Amino acid sequence: MTTPRIVSREDWLKARTNLLRQEKEFSRARDALTAERGQMPWTKVTKPYVFETPTGPASLATLFGPRGQLIVYHFMFHPDWSEGCKSCSLVADHYNPAVVHLNQRDVSLVTVSRAPLNKLLAFKARMGWTFPWVSSFGNEFNRDFNVSFTEAELERAETTYNYKVQKFPMPEAPGISVFAKSAEGEVFHTYSAYARGLENFMGVYSLLDLVPKGRDEAGLGYVMQWVRHHDRYGGGDPHAALAATRA
């Protein structure tokens, strides 16, 4: 890290108040974007998805529980993998304690993955999470929301992700989708985000953005290379968790 210029306290305050003006402009722009997001049109979900849950088969409408809004985190966990994605695990570490608070605002949050339920529950227990986690192994939910790809699509580099056709390195991708349920029980898709759109749910990056080194990822082989499952920090190969998922 290059050390910035060293100044007097007075000059530091001038620099900080100038940055504060820019931060306030950013906050107002973010508020405007949030308001526009809330005005997105809805589209009705008509496919009868059935998920495997600890209490038996459940429809998408059932995942709402007693609430009218549902957030689904598309967690990368291929049926053949022995554990879930380390980057998705970082995201889950953030939203796991938020579920109880979301519930007070008419929002349910459910994690969905393609791996069989027994694998999901075992990994959930290992990580100490409490959020609801269900399997979409027997339906097309992941495919329809563009977070699961076939081998043919990967070979052709023709995967549709983040609203464009592009090359993707793995058969599973991360994402978040939002749904609303009408009084009549109809389900509507209101929003989805992928790729860097998921940074809004990773408070660790907001904190790293405050320190002098920032995210400090420029010299890494790929973004988030430093991330591990929270029970794997302290030694070992940072690639091990990802390699294990492909074993």
C-alpha positions in Angstrom: 0.0 0.0 0.0 1.3 3.5 -0.9 1.1 5.8 2.0 -0.9 9.0 1.1 0.4 12.4 1.9 0.6 13.4 5.5 -1.2 16.6 6.4 -2.2 18.8 9.3 -5.5 18.1 11.2 -7.0 21.2 9.6 -6.2 20.1 6.0 -7.5 16.6 6.9 -10.8 18.1 7.9 -11.0 20.0 4.7 -10.4 16.8 2.7 -13.0 14.9 4.8 -15.7 17.5 4.4 -15.2 17.5 0.7 -15.5 13.8 0.6 -18.6 14.0 2.8 -20.3 16.1 0.1 -19.6 13.4 -2.4 -20.9 10.7 -0.1 -24.1 12.6 0.5 -24.6 12.9 -3.3 -24.0 9.2 -3.6 -26.6 8.5 -0.8 -29.2 10.6 -2.5 -28.5 8.8 -5.8 -28.9 5.5 -4.0 -32.2 6.6 -2.5 -33.5 7.5 -5.9 -32.4 4.2 -7.3 -34.1 2.3 -4.4 -37.3 4.2 -5.1 -37.1 3.3 -8.8 -36.5 -0.4 -7.9 -39.6 -0.3 -5.9 -41.6 0.7 -9.0 -40.4 -2.2 -11.1 -43.3 -4.0 -12.8 -44.2 -7.5 -11.7 -44.6 -10.7 -13.7 -46.8 -13.6 -12.6 -45.1 -16.9 -11.8 -47.3 -19.7 -13.3 -45.0 -22.7 -13.2 -45.8 -25.1 -10.3 -42.4 -25.4 -8.7 -42.2 -28.0 -5.9 -39.2 -27.8 -3.5 -37.9 -30.4 -1.1 -38.0 -29.1 2.5 -37.4 -30.7 5.9 -41.2 -30.9 6.4 -42.0 -32.3 2.9 -42.7 -31.0 -0.6 -43.6 -27.2 -0.8 -44.7 -24.9 -3.5 -43.1 -21.5 -4.1 -46.2 -19.9 -2.5 -45.7 -22.0 0.6 -42.2 -20.7 1.0 -43.7 -17.3 1.9 -45.0 -18.7 5.1 -47.5 -16.2 6.7 -45.8 -13.2 4.9 -46.5 -11.4 1.7 -42.9 -10.9 0.4 -40.2 -13.5 -0.2 -36.5 -13.1 -0.8 -34.8 -16.2 -2.4 -31.0 -16.4 -2.3 -29.7 -18.7 -5.1 -26.9 -20.4 -3.3 -24.3 -22.2 -5.5 -24.4 -25.9 -4.5 -24.3 -28.4 -7.4 -25.8 -31.8 -6.7 -22.4 -33.4 -7.2 -20.5 -31.1 -4.8 -19.6 -32.1 -1.3 -20.1 -28.6 0.1 -21.5 -25.2 -0.8 -19.7 -22.3 -2.5 -17.4 -20.4 -0.3 -18.4 -17.0 -1.7 -22.1 -17.8 -1.3 -21.3 -18.9 2.3 -19.8 -15.4 2.9 -23.1 -13.9 1.7 -25.1 -16.3 3.9 -23.0 -15.4 6.9 -24.4 -11.9 6.4 -28.1 -12.6 5.9 -28.4 -15.5 8.4 -28.9 -13.2 11.5 -31.0 -10.8 9.4 -33.9 -13.3 8.8 -35.6 -12.6 12.2 -35.6 -8.9 11.5 -36.9 -9.3 7.9 -39.7 -11.4 9.3 -40.9 -8.3 11.3 -41.3 -6.4 8.0 -43.5 -8.9 6.2 -40.5 -10.6 4.5 -39.5 -14.2 4.5 -36.0 -15.2 3.3 -35.3 -18.7 2.0 -32.1 -20.2 0.5 -32.5 -22.4 -2.6 -29.9 -24.7 -4.1 -30.0 -27.6 -6.5 -28.1 -30.1 -4.2 -30.2 -32.7 -2.5 -31.7 -31.7 0.8 -29.6 -34.0 2.9 -26.4 -32.3 1.6 -27.9 -28.8 2.3 -28.9 -29.7 5.8 -25.5 -31.3 6.7 -23.6 -28.2 5.4 -26.1 -25.9 7.1 -25.4 -27.7 10.4 -21.6 -27.5 9.8 -21.8 -23.7 9.3 -24.1 -23.1 12.2 -26.8 -21.4 10.1 -30.5 -21.2 11.0 -32.2 -19.8 7.8 -34.6 -22.0 5.9 -32.8 -23.9 3.1 -34.7 -25.9 0.5 -33.7 -28.0 -2.5 -34.8 -27.3 -6.1 -33.2 -30.6 -7.3 -36.5 -31.9 -8.8 -37.6 -28.7 -10.6 -36.5 -26.1 -13.1 -36.4 -23.1 -10.7 -32.6 -22.6 -11.0 -32.7 -22.9 -14.7 -35.6 -20.5 -15.1 -33.9 -17.9 -12.9 -30.6 -18.3 -14.8 -28.4 -19.6 -12.0 -27.8 -23.2 -13.3 -26.3 -24.2 -16.6 -25.9 -27.3 -18.7 -22.5 -28.8 -19.7 -23.4 -27.9 -23.3 -24.0 -24.3 -22.4 -20.7 -24.1 -20.6 -18.8 -25.7 -23.5 -20.3 -23.3 -26.0 -19.8 -20.3 -23.6 -23.4 -19.5 -24.1 -24.8 -19.2 -20.5 -27.4 -16.5 -19.8 -26.3 -14.8 -16.6 -26.9 -11.3 -15.3 -29.2 -10.6 -18.3 -26.7 -11.3 -21.1 -25.3 -14.3 -22.9 -21.7 -14.8 -21.7 -19.1 -17.3 -20.7 -19.4 -18.7 -17.1 -16.9 -21.0 -15.5 -19.2 -23.2 -13.4 -22.5 -25.0 -13.7 -24.0 -23.0 -10.8 -24.1 -19.2 -10.3 -25.2 -16.9 -7.4 -28.2 -14.6 -7.4 -31.0 -13.2 -5.4 -34.7 -13.0 -6.5 -37.7 -11.3 -4.9 -41.3 -12.3 -5.0 -44.6 -10.9 -3.8 -47.9 -12.8 -3.1 -51.3 -11.3 -3.6 -54.3 -11.8 -1.2 -55.6 -14.4 -3.6 -52.3 -16.4 -3.3 -50.9 -15.5 -6.7 -47.1 -15.2 -6.8 -45.3 -12.5 -8.7 -41.6 -12.1 -9.6 -40.6 -8.5 -8.8 -36.7 -8.4 -8.9 -33.5 -10.4 -9.4 -29.9 -9.4 -9.1 -26.7 -11.2 -9.9 -22.9 -10.8 -10.0 -21.8 -7.5 -8.4 -25.5 -6.8 -7.7 -25.0 -9.1 -4.7 -22.5 -6.8 -3.0 -25.3 -5.0 -1.4 -25.7 -8.0 0.8 -22.1 -8.3 1.9 -21.4 -5.9 4.7 -17.8 -7.0 4.9 -17.1 -5.2 1.6 -18.7 -2.0 3.0 -16.3 -2.2 5.9 -13.3 -3.0 3.8 -14.1 0.0 1.6 -13.5 2.2 4.7 -9.9 1.1 5.4 -6.8 2.4 3.6 -6.0 -0.9 1.8 -9.7 -1.2 0.7 -10.6 -4.7 -0.6 -7.0 -5.3 -1.5 -7.9 -7.8 -4.3 -6.0 -6.3 -7.2 -3.1 -8.8 -6.9 -5.2 -11.9 -6.5 -5.9 -14.5 -9.2 -9.6 -13.7 -9.1 -12.0 -11.5 -7.1 -12.8 -13.1 -3.7 -9.9 -15.5 -3.9 -9.1 -14.7 -0.3 -12.6 -15.9 0.9 -12.9 -19.2 2.7 -15.7 -20.9 4.6 -15.7 -19.3 8.0 -14.5 -22.5 9.6 -11.5 -22.7 7.3 -9.7 -19.5 8.0 -6.3 -19.9 9.8 -4.4 -22.1 7.3 -4.4 -24.3 4.3 -4.9 -23.7 0.6 -7.4 -20.9 -0.2 -8.3 -22.9 -3.3 -9.2 -26.0 -1.3 -12.8 -25.2 -0.7 -13.5 -24.5 -4.3 -11.6 -27.5 -5.5 -13.6 -29.7 -3.1 -16.8 -28.6 -4.7 -15.6 -29.9 -8.1 -14.3 -33.3 -6.7 
